[in-house]
């Protein structure tokens, strides 16, 4: 984390390449075998143009951005996000944001996740404390 933090201080963005193997592994580790994440034909029957990244995997990217800014995972108090658009498998997701509020020793981060084609896939917040 930077020495001087004020409202508006940007966080360093984090990215994740959501390739099919990563999606398969994440699905296996979380016991999420929903076909919309790996079966293109089935995803289309659900109104999607292609298989999509799991919301929970997107949440881990929000956590990683907050953790990185805080200086470690132990500095993350809370993370929340809301998906806005499907993130297709194969895309690179990027979470960026800035400090939106400072309350004593806690900082609130306003976070956004975009796909590599510029679509806003999710928005969220994180509350962190400084880890020394």
SEKOLRO-394334 format. One record per atom (N, C-alpha, C, O): x, y, z. Coordinates in steps of 0.001 Angstrom, whole numbers, plus 500000, padded with zeros to 6 digits. Layout:
N
XYZ...
REM end
This chain:
132
500857498829500000500000500000500000500900501230500000501990501191500572500474502300499381501272503513499316501342504165500680500501503916501543502363505013500872502556505709502138501355506589502485500774506456503562500984507488501572499879508396501811498661507900501040498684507785499814497606507611501779496375507133501160495276508130501456495024508473502611494625508592500404493505509514500524492361508968499685492554508067498870491181509513499886490056509134499025490451509445497584490916510543497276490262508478496724490640508622495326491945507939494978492273507800493800492707507505495992493951506789495709493627505515494929492844504688495395494223505351493748493918504140492967494598502909493568495640503005494214493985501765493338494622500514493709495315499962492471494958500307491345496290499119492681496928498444491555495957497401491028495429496598491798495720497405489736494769496449489172495364495047489173496581494865489137494473494066489215494872492659489125494093492030487983492963492422487691494715491044487340494077490389486198494071488876486391494844488314487166493179488253485663493080486806485678492661486346484284491635486783483763493454485468483687493104484862482415492181483684482719492581482735483393490967483748482228489943482740482534489863481702481415488846481572480735490952480976481246491006479969480196490206478735480618489915478563481801489851477883479666489021476714479980489598475790481049488847475235481851490910475615481074491518474740482085491336475331483484491016474604484424491538476635483626491338477289484937489885477128485384489613476864486555488961477289484446487539477153484779487245475720485218486536475506486202487782474749484502487588473347484868488148473068486265487483472437487087489360473534486529489980473296487836489207473986488956488996473403490020488788475217488721488040475926489758486710475223490018486301475063491169486047474811488961484791474083489114484979472799489890484146472448490726486074472089489618486347470841490331486630471104491804486160470365492669487392472149492092487751472408493489486584472953494308486575472834495534485606473548493638484442474090494353483193473235494161482106473604494604483355472097493502482233471184493234481135471862492428479949471612492644481536472719491501480595473422490630480703472822489236481613473149488475479772471949488915479818471283487607478708471770486678478327471068485741478193472964486936477116473479486092477605473597484654478684474131484396476818473106483742477218473013482335477413474370481667478078474436480633476865475453482209477050476767481575478512477212481618478888478167480938479335476531482409480735476924482537481666476197481576482827476579481429481161475140480913482058474398480022481398473881478748482106473474477827480090473880478660479387473304477518478736474432476703477716474990477108479333474756475555478859475883474746477415475706474301476637476659474346477047474513473874475675474274473419474684474474474559473640475103474381475011473945475713474116474100476855474034475562477288472952476050477613475169476265477295475165477686477668474206478462476763473511479368477221474172478107475490473273478794474561471812478514474888470963479387474709471508477312475362470119477021475745469696477848476952468504478035477193470669478343477708470395479195478871470446480680478505470376481540479384470567480980477215470560482369476754471920483038476753472010484257476608472973482264476912474330482809476923474984482557475565474678481569474897475867483435475168476520483260473871477662482245473931478085481718472902478155481977475135479292481057475317479331480645476781478634481237477605480138479634477121480316479303478535480826480522479307481532481366478756480462480601480578480781481780481379481592481417482626481537480298483135482336482399483086483150482282484297482228482247485510481226482960485555482567481418486489481782481330487717481846482654488487482894483296488551480727483044489062480691484263489877481677484167491035482304485162491399481817482989491609482719482822492744484176483043492344484965483559493136484533482659491133485895482915490660486110484415490488487190484936490768485074485098490028485181486550489919485370487159491310486136488109491474484686486621492291484835487106493664486244486936494191486734487781494941486906485844493803488290485659494263489204486740493692490201487104494315488871487247492524489672488320491941489461489625492707490404490398492883488242489875493160487984491038494007488775490911495312489381491878495775488764489709495899489517489479497137491013489690496902491696490288497733491515489203495779492941489348495492493341490816495355494405491219495824492485491614494710492772493049494574492808493721495940493693494530496217491844493385496793491800493973498135492998493530498965493616494338499658493320492248498892494439491693499644495756492327499220496596492658500057495925492491497933497148493099497416497281494531497925498360494945498348496191495282497885496228496668498347496495496745499849497224497625500307495903495819500620496049495843502080497436495393502527497852495697503645498151494678501675499457494177502056499430492745502537500433492236503038498301492094502393498175490690502787496725490338503027495896491208503296496422489039502927495033488609503069494463488918504451493256489109504597495325488968505464494829489237506817494309490669506967493657490985507963494586491526506003494091492897506045492704493071505448492142494164505507492145492016504877490820492114504244489749491842505291489701490761505878488896492825505517487791492699506474486566492113505783485916491215506318486252492620504600485092492117503860485227492437502377485910493382501981484559491627501577484505491827500129483087491517499687482497490527500121482545492354498829481244492057498233481286492490496774482023493404496402480486491823495961480424492170494543479075491764493992478387490909494548478712492393492891477495492070492163477855491945490692478466492840490108477474490837490111477738490641488694476778491498487870475598491628488194477311492074486806476534492944485923476347492352484531475333492599483878477330491568484074477275490971482743478062489675482773479011489544483546477679488717481942478437487465481896479877487705481427480133488535480555480788486971482018482190487001481591482457485696480852482471484634481475482667485750479545482853484505478797484168483814479136485184484470479368484138482498479163485361481725479348486308482090478208485893482186477053487565482291478537488561482703477549488939484162477680489941484592477109488162484928478415488447486342478578489491486552479675489725485672480504490105487714479664490961488150480765490167489171481555489695490162480997490018488938482851489293489856483715490280490739484463491354490288484861489909491993484651490754492939485378489912493660486421488856494209486108490385493652487659489743494418488717490618495621489014491822495501489242489980496788489006490652498041489332489744498797490297488625498366490573490222499903490797489397500690491699490204501727492440491344502036492094489580502251493465490216503298494252489637503306495664488606502694495942490336504018496540489856504208497903488650505138497829488728506228497261487535504699498408486326505527498351485953506126499704485172507075499775486511505570500773486172506065502105487278505666503075487865504590502959487553506546504032488523506256505084487835506497506418487369507601506699487777505448507239487192505530508574488200504984509569488365503771509700488871505887510268489864505483511259490907504596510599491645505065509732490989503330510983491998502454510407491462501603509263492205500796508705490197501759508901489611500972507821489443501810506557489029502968506602489775501186505432489633501826504130488606501052503323488634499821503298487703501761502667486745501117501771487221501348500346487548502468499953487252500269499588487669500323498193486455500154497291485637499261497511486335500994496290485320500828495242485999500068494109487018500516493583485441498925493734486086498030492779485205497785491553483978497758491647485854497607490407485166497302489152485927496198488431487157496146488450485166495325487802485782494253487025485335494376485573484140494397485277486305494457484682486040494540483245486655493344482541487695492828482951485996492913481476486584491893480613487547492584479661487571493811479572488342491789478951489334492383478060488716493101476861489422493797476131487409492943476651486766493721475582486023494942476141485230495566475435486282495280477410485765496505477996484414496400478670483914497404479177483802495225478699482492495065479323482642495083480843483509494408481397481790495859481508481751495867482967481041494598483414479831494462483232481787493675483996481228492379484396480735492378485833479785491664486155481364493171486713480956493180488120481453494454488789482434495062488361480754494838489843481165495958490689481165495466492125480454494521492467481959496105492957481991495666494341482703496636495248483157497704494835482786496231496496483513496993497496484315496029498356484013494839498445485321496566498971486109495815499942486461496751501078486718497935500856486474496234502283486944496980503445488245496318503875488305495103504059489284497129504033490594496613504395491178497439505539490773498577505777492129496844506232492948497561507209494382497460506750494750496543506016495177498392507177496583498386506782497341497284507498497255497152508719498072496506506749498901495450507301500344495920507245500864496236506175500979495963508392502383496430508428503356495291508462504567495514508494
REM end
